[in-house]
Amino acid sequence: MIELEGVPELIDPVMVAAFEGWNDAGDAASAAVAHLDREWKGEVFAALDAEDYYDFQVNRPTVWLDGGVRKITWPTTRLSVVRIGGDKPRDLVLVRGIEPSMRWRSFCNELLGFAHELGVEMVVILGALLGDTPHTRPVPVSGVTSDPDLARTMDLEETRYEGPTGIVGILQEACTHAGVPAVSLWAAVPHYVSQPPNPKATLALLNRLEDLIGLRIPLGELPEDARAWQVGVDQLAAEDSEVAEYVQTLEEARDTAELPEASGEAIAREFERYLRRREPGSGPGPLATEGGDAPYLRDGSSDRTRPPKPQQPGPEAVPGTEPEPPADSGGSGDGGQSGDGGESDESRDETDGKGAQGPEDTEGTQGPEGTEGAED
């Protein structure tokens, strides 16, 4: 039985999750959830126990000094809550962590236990994969589900992916079997510029999430970061004739494939998003901790930047892209160990130098299964 102290009753909650590792090319998915948590000032109320799910030789804890006191940050998965105001306020439950090294079924069951106790209406899992897509064009984002009815009502693809999967795919299937509506959103990251961060892919995921759940998401400096990222890649590509030629080939293939779609529904979606951003009073509202509500339990973790981690591949097929085969960077297959050796302070629980402390976990990244995590 999961007991949630200090968490008030939530309003039409949707759970949004992302995991570092195999399913997180360019850190695009985990950065999207981090952006939501930062913009809406999420309150951490729970974290999973790292001892249950992580191999610390794969996802190592880090030691650091805080005012001369040595502390340890452990890999973890954290859950936080944010409330979005407006005419129709609602809550989001944000899940951030690292793909677990072991016990994936128990890991998913624990997250579903929280979803049940909080009354979550839908689970949205974000992922990113490497694909043959040019950095100069809009980032392809596919929405997939295992539920045929959900696919029809929400204009999503029904996954047909078969092959290796990551925690995104496993969690989506666990939600389906538990009767919880679940959707995976996959962004395709150019394989020739896979190093994190990739703000353009993060922005694309947030835009697609905005359309899916009907909320206006404050983007902050992300659009400017995305433009600066593209300018930087343009400059690097211009210095290498072979890369420039390759990018041009990808552009031509992409333009040819998408020419018939440059109308109707796609234009209507962009126009609706533009109008939504102009609506007064549609921004974020006060946190649930304000106005007399009981405070959430806070986790005293630091906000330090985590070191870069090995890039992750994604064997999944997003429309218009061909995913790269998984590179062997210590990554994991279906139930294997995380391909992510790096550790996020934001995805870890802190203790003093005495050793491990509890709540946390997750694992690597992979791509959509239908797109790959699209089986998700």
ABEGO torsion letter per residue (X at the ends): XBBBBGBBBBBGBBBBBBBBEAABBGGAAAAAAAAAAAAAGBBBABBBBAAAABBAAABBBBBBBBGGBBBBBBBBBBBBBBBBBEABBBBBBBBBBBBBABGAAAAAAAAAAAAAAAGBABBBBBBBBBBBBBAABBBBBBBBBABAAAAAAAGBBBBABBEBBBAAAAAAAAAAAAGBBBBBBBBBBBAABABOBBAAAAAAAAAAAAAAAGBBBBAEAAAAAAAAAAAAAAAAAAABAAAAAAAAAAAAAAAAAAAAABBEAAAAAAAAAAAAAABBGABBBBBAABGGBBBBBBBABBABBBBBBBBBBBBBBBBGBBBBBBBBAGBBBAABBBABABBBAAABBBBBAAEBBBBEEEBBBBBBBGBAAAAX
